[in-house]
Amino acid sequence: MSMAFLQNMGPTEILLILLVVLLLFGAKRLPDLARALGRSLNEFRKGREEGAGKRPDEKTGAAAKKPEDKSEGGDEAGRAQDA
């Protein structure tokens, strides 16, 4: 989504939008709405940062491999040591 329309907005248009928001929500609810918006953005950023660590490897396109668990079997020597 392009945000090019924001570049063409002047101070009059911004004040008009703020006035409409003030009339719709009222002066008491605006701080609560701003606080909730800030918290939501913070949670979004945290989730995006956590998700960035779980991305597939950009060079190969494969997901990062987890270390294999040797206790669940596979070779006879491992089973003999567990017994």
N, C-alpha and C positions, 0 to 999 in steps of 0.2 A: 504494500500500500504506500502510495507516494504522499509525502507530507508537504508538497510544493505549495499548497494553498496557504500554509502558515507564513510563507515568505511574503505573500502579497497582502497580508493583514496589517492594517495600520492601527494606531492607538485607539481610534474611535470604535473600530470593530471589536477590539479586545475589551474595551470598557462596556460596550453593549452586551457582549456575551457574559461578562462577569455580573452585570446588572440582572440579566435574565436568570442566571444561576442563583443569585441572591434572592430573587423573588420566588423562584421555585422551591428552594430548600429552606429559606429563612436563615437569619443570622445565627441562631443557636446551633443549628445542625451543621453549618459549614466547617467549624473546627473539627468536629467528629468525622465528617466525611474526608477531610484532608488527612487526618491522622490514620484513618482506615486505608486510604489510598497509599500513604507512605509505608504502612506495614505490609500491604499487599505487594508493592514494588520490591520491598526488601526480601520477602519470602520468594518472589519470583527470581531475583538475582541469586539467592542462595541455591535454589533448585537448579538454576542454569549452570552455576559453578560446579555443583555436585554431579550433574549430568555430563559435564564436559570431561570429567575424569573417567567416565564409563563409555566414551565414544570409541568406535572402531579405530584401528590403527590407520592413519591417513595415508601412509605410503603403500601398504599392501591391501588395504580395504578389509582386512580380517579383524575380528574382535580379538582383544588381548586374551591369551590363553591362561586358564587357571592352572595352578600346579596340580598335578595328578596325585590322588590319594592312593598310596601304595598299600594301605591296609585292606582295601576292598578286593584284592585278588589280582590275578593276571599272571604272575609267575609262581612256579612251584617253590622256589627258594624262600620267597616271602611267607608262604603258607607254612613251611617247615619251621621257620623261626618263630611264628606266632604260636605254634602248637606246643 
